[in-house]
């Protein structure tokens, strides 16, 4: 089964948000109290986030879920 290309846009939105806030994967992981591999896995698409995890990730990135989803929507259109 082919992977939905929207996942690529979603991953890019999370990565771009992290980079724009001058955060490393390690810094985000520390804020989430998770290992750096957790951030690496969702950024690479190896792992998917559920809605609660997404809210936590957005908070760790210094953005609201609405801001990140808005970015995803703009990049996906």
Phi and psi in degrees as GROMACS dihedral restraints (atoms count N, CA, C in turn):
[ dihedral_restraints ]
;  ai    aj    ak    al  type     phi  dphi    fc
    3     4     5     6     1   -73.6    20    10
    4     5     6     7     1   144.8    20    10
    6     7     8     9     1   -78.6    20    10
    7     8     9    10     1   138.2    20    10
    9    10    11    12     1   -67.6    20    10
   10    11    12    13     1   125.3    20    10
   12    13    14    15     1   -64.0    20    10
   13    14    15    16     1   -16.1    20    10
   15    16    17    18     1   -63.3    20    10
   16    17    18    19     1   -27.3    20    10
   18    19    20    21     1   -61.5    20    10
   19    20    21    22     1   -37.2    20    10
   21    22    23    24     1   -62.9    20    10
   22    23    24    25     1   -42.3    20    10
   24    25    26    27     1   -64.2    20    10
   25    26    27    28     1   -39.2    20    10
   27    28    29    30     1   -66.4    20    10
   28    29    30    31     1   -45.9    20    10
   30    31    32    33     1   -60.1    20    10
   31    32    33    34     1   -43.5    20    10
   33    34    35    36     1   -61.3    20    10
   34    35    36    37     1   -40.0    20    10
   36    37    38    39     1   -61.7    20    10
   37    38    39    40     1   -41.8    20    10
   39    40    41    42     1   -68.0    20    10
   40    41    42    43     1   -43.9    20    10
   42    43    44    45     1   -65.2    20    10
   43    44    45    46     1   -47.0    20    10
   45    46    47    48     1   -61.4    20    10
   46    47    48    49     1   -39.4    20    10
   48    49    50    51     1   -63.2    20    10
   49    50    51    52     1   -43.2    20    10
   51    52    53    54     1   -61.8    20    10
   52    53    54    55     1   -47.3    20    10
   54    55    56    57     1   -66.3    20    10
   55    56    57    58     1   -39.0    20    10
   57    58    59    60     1   -64.3    20    10
   58    59    60    61     1   -25.3    20    10
   60    61    62    63     1   -94.3    20    10
   61    62    63    64     1    11.8    20    10
   63    64    65    66     1    53.4    20    10
   64    65    66    67     1    42.8    20    10
   66    67    68    69     1  -110.1    20    10
   67    68    69    70     1   141.3    20    10
   69    70    71    72     1   -89.3    20    10
   70    71    72    73     1   165.6    20    10
   72    73    74    75     1   -58.9    20    10
   73    74    75    76     1   -39.1    20    10
   75    76    77    78     1   -62.3    20    10
   76    77    78    79     1   -41.8    20    10
   78    79    80    81     1   -65.0    20    10
   79    80    81    82     1   -42.1    20    10
   81    82    83    84     1   -63.6    20    10
   82    83    84    85     1   -43.7    20    10
   84    85    86    87     1   -60.0    20    10
   85    86    87    88     1   -41.6    20    10
   87    88    89    90     1   -61.7    20    10
   88    89    90    91     1   -42.1    20    10
   90    91    92    93     1   -63.7    20    10
   91    92    93    94     1   -32.7    20    10
   93    94    95    96     1   -86.8    20    10
   94    95    96    97     1    -8.9    20    10
   96    97    98    99     1    58.4    20    10
   97    98    99   100     1    45.0    20    10
   99   100   101   102     1  -130.8    20    10
  100   101   102   103     1   163.8    20    10
  102   103   104   105     1   -71.8    20    10
  103   104   105   106     1   157.0    20    10
  105   106   107   108     1   -57.8    20    10
  106   107   108   109     1   -31.9    20    10
  108   109   110   111     1   -61.9    20    10
  109   110   111   112     1   -27.3    20    10
  111   112   113   114     1   -60.9    20    10
  112   113   114   115     1   -47.4    20    10
  114   115   116   117     1   -66.6    20    10
  115   116   117   118     1   -44.7    20    10
  117   118   119   120     1   -57.9    20    10
  118   119   120   121     1   -41.4    20    10
  120   121   122   123     1   -69.0    20    10
  121   122   123   124     1   -40.7    20    10
  123   124   125   126     1   -75.9    20    10
  124   125   126   127     1   -28.9    20    10
  126   127   128   129     1   -71.7    20    10
  127   128   129   130     1   -30.4    20    10
  129   130   131   132     1   -88.3    20    10
  130   131   132   133     1   -11.1    20    10
  132   133   134   135     1    89.9    20    10
  133   134   135   136     1     2.8    20    10
  135   136   137   138     1   -69.8    20    10
  136   137   138   139     1   -25.7    20    10
  138   139   140   141     1  -132.7    20    10
  139   140   141   142     1   141.9    20    10
  141   142   143   144     1  -102.1    20    10
  142   143   144   145     1   152.8    20    10
  144   145   146   147     1  -100.6    20    10
  145   146   147   148     1   139.1    20    10
  147   148   149   150     1   -85.5    20    10
  148   149   150   151     1   175.0    20    10
  150   151   152   153     1   -62.7    20    10
  151   152   153   154     1   -38.2    20    10
  153   154   155   156     1   -67.3    20    10
  154   155   156   157     1   -42.4    20    10
  156   157   158   159     1   -63.5    20    10
  157   158   159   160     1   -40.0    20    10
  159   160   161   162     1   -61.8    20    10
  160   161   162   163     1   -43.0    20    10
  162   163   164   165     1   -58.6    20    10
  163   164   165   166     1   -44.6    20    10
  165   166   167   168     1   -64.4    20    10
  166   167   168   169     1   -41.7    20    10
  168   169   170   171     1   -63.8    20    10
  169   170   171   172     1   -45.3    20    10
  171   172   173   174     1   -59.1    20    10
  172   173   174   175     1   -43.5    20    10
  174   175   176   177     1   -61.3    20    10
  175   176   177   178     1   -42.5    20    10
  177   178   179   180     1   -64.9    20    10
  178   179   180   181     1   -29.0    20    10
  180   181   182   183     1   -82.0    20    10
  181   182   183   184     1    -6.3    20    10
  183   184   185   186     1    81.4    20    10
  184   185   186   187     1    21.6    20    10
  186   187   188   189     1  -130.5    20    10
  187   188   189   190     1   159.4    20    10
  189   190   191   192     1   -84.4    20    10
  190   191   192   193     1   160.0    20    10
  192   193   194   195     1   -60.2    20    10
  193   194   195   196     1   -32.6    20    10
  195   196   197   198     1   -65.6    20    10
  196   197   198   199     1   -40.1    20    10
  198   199   200   201     1   -64.8    20    10
  199   200   201   202     1   -42.8    20    10
  201   202   203   204     1   -69.2    20    10
  202   203   204   205     1   -42.9    20    10
  204   205   206   207     1   -67.4    20    10
  205   206   207   208     1   -32.8    20    10
  207   208   209   210     1   -64.3    20    10
  208   209   210   211     1   -41.2    20    10
  210   211   212   213     1   -63.2    20    10
  211   212   213   214     1   -44.3    20    10
  213   214   215   216     1   -58.5    20    10
  214   215   216   217     1   -44.4    20    10
  216   217   218   219     1   -61.8    20    10
  217   218   219   220     1   -43.0    20    10
  219   220   221   222     1   -65.1    20    10
  220   221   222   223     1   -40.8    20    10
  222   223   224   225     1   -76.0    20    10
  223   224   225   226     1   -22.9    20    10
  225   226   227   228     1   -89.8    20    10
  226   227   228   229     1    -5.4    20    10
